[in-house]
Amino acid sequence: MSTHQTVQAAVPASSHQLPEIVQNALDRVESLMLSVVESDVTVLRDASYHILSAGGKRVRPRLVLLAYSAVGGKDPDFATPVAAAVELVHTASVVHDDINDHGIVRRGRPSVNALWGRTFALLTGDFLFTKVYELMAPFKDMNIILADATVALVEGETLQASAVKENNFTREVYYKIIARKTAALFRAAGELGARLAHGQPEQTEALANFGYNVGLAFQIIDDVLDLTGDTEQLGKTAGIDLEQGRGFAAVQEKDVITSLKEKVLQGDAIHEAYEQAQQLVTLAISELDIVPDSDAKTSLIDLAHLIVERSY
């Protein structure tokens, strides 16, 4: 595969298209990610190409680029390395997730773990994480923001594993987990984009808060879809989070895991989860009041709505 091959990001259709300048920058994010993982160690290169070329929703790099444009950034290409770095953090984390969860499908393809085994999947995830340093090196203090989010991600995954092991998976614990493992990186994406464009402090904070609330909603919907969807719809192994006792709906029920899906679908847990996600999206959108109207702002609002309307 050529490192210059562009991958179409898989996101739900929207009535409002991304601004052309942002879409072009997002296409270049794809090329940049493929080029940065070039290696003469064949398995690292091939495994990295495999997961990256599968596409994905690319919500996090979109958020970086749209936040940048929303506060007046004129050259989205300047933000593409940061957008690529944020997506590589996420991609590395899902490669590692598939090791922990024994996932065999990811983004509609066999997972890295399924094709190359646990050892090479672990090393591929490590490789992707370390490539983030290369992309972020020119951005100096911006590294602190992304490093804090990456630490939070690992802490969230660890809290999750500990809660399951200790049989201490309460609603309070659930929200602590998703705030760290998902929302922190979304928050960083919004903040980084705004900072790269030298946004006003209050605008930067608003976009960080927007990202945080969208990230919470995203994970809640992801957990619901893991419960109600199938592997073909989701593009990943379905039911993994359920089997490990995770997810909003899993917190709602205290029944044994084997009967949890059936019981939850008979109750109000799914409806409640969607309502909670919608409230978070509404809160996120309200944060944008301080941001001037623009195509980028409209696209941010669309992105927030798509979080709760998606089916995969």
C-alpha positions, 0 to 999 in steps of 0.5 A: 500500500502506498503511504499516500493512499487516502482513506475515506473516513467512515462517518454517518451522513450529514445534511451539512458537509464539512467545510472544503478546507477542513475536509481537505485537511482531514484527507491529509491527516489520513496520508500523514498517519500512513506515512509516519508509520513507515518502517523497515520492520515489516510487521509493524508497518503492515499491522499499522497500515492494516488498522489505519487503512480500515478507516474509522469515524475519525471524530477526534481529528475532525474535532481538532480541525473544526475547533481550529477553524471555529476560532479563526484558524486559517490554515488547517494544514498547520493543525493536521499533525496534531489531528493525526497525533490525536487519532494515533493515540486513539488507534493505539488504544483500540489495538491494545483493547483488542488484546485485552478483550480478545476482539477479533474484528475491528473497523470491519476487518480482522483485528491486529490481534487476530491476524498477528497475535497478541505479542505483535499487536502489543508492539504495534500499539506501542509503535503507534503510541511512540509515533505520536511523539514524532508528530507532536515534537514541534508543538512544544507545550501542546504536548502536555495537553495530549500527554495528560489526556493519554495518561487519563485514557490509561487510567480509565482503562485501568479503573475499568479492569479493576472495577470488573475484577473487584466486582465494584462496577457502580454507576459512579465508577462508570462515569469516572471510567468514561470521563478518563478513557474517552472524554479526556481525549475528546476534551484535548482535541477541542482544546488543542485545535483552539490553542493552535489557532490562538483562540481567546481563552474563554473560547478555548475553554468552551471548545474543551468543554464541548469536546468533553461532553461530546466524548461522554455522550459518544462513549454512552452511545458506544456502550449501548450499541455494543449491547444492542448491535451486532458485529457487522453493524459495529465493525468490531466484535459485539458484546465484548463490553457487555461480557466484561460487565461494562457499559451504561446499561450494564450498570443499570442491571444487577443480573448475571452477565449471561442474562443481562442483555435480554433483561436490559432490553426489556427495561428502560435502561436503553432509553435512559442512556439515550436521554443522558447522551442527548442531554450531554450533547445539548450541554456541549452545543450550548458551550459554543454560544461564545464561538462566532457563527461559521461553517466550522461551528455548524459542523461542530453542532452537526458532529455533536448530533451525529454522536447520538444519532449514529447506528455504529 
